[in-house]
Amino acid sequence: MGEGKVLNQHYSPEFDPLNLPRVVRPPRNRRMKLRTRTLLPINIRCNYCGTHIYRGTKFSSRKEQVISETYLGIQMIRFYYKCICSAEITIKTDPQNSDYVVELGATRNFEPWRAEDEIQKREIRRKEKDAMKALKALQRTYDDDDDEERRRSSYEEEEEALMYRQI
């Protein structure tokens, strides 16, 4: 009954654990790379073979933290994917725009809703600029009115001073 499972091992008398090869571990920044199975977050086109790779396609990817780049304390992450032609595609997170940026090996496909969002953002920025211009113009008129009042009061003071001198 107990023959199926071996619970102990035999070490020969010549075995010396000091002669085992040492396991050399890479430095910490190289250990940060993880192999994960992820879905592609955006639609891209490979620059080498021209294949369209669609959002949601499963890939084995290498993931690493970008050491020198952060946005408001959020660490950026870089993903390395392999296309079917074995070309490497690099995508980086963009927390500022809540999006991804294709860095190397591919181009991002045109997405019409992104263009609409950009147009809306530009329109909002333009309206904000117009409002700021109107506020600045209004401020200038108030400043001009204040300057005019100051000039009048200084002119009146000069007139009074001249009148007192004449008396």
PyMOL commands that set and color helices and strands:
alter all, ss='L'
color gray80, all
select helices_A, chain A and resi 2-4+17-19+28-31+112-166
alter helices_A, ss='H'
color red, helices_A
select strands_A, chain A and resi 34-39+44-46+52-53+58-71+74-82+88-94+99-104+106-108
alter strands_A, ss='S'
color yellow, strands_A
deselect
rebuild
show_as cartoon
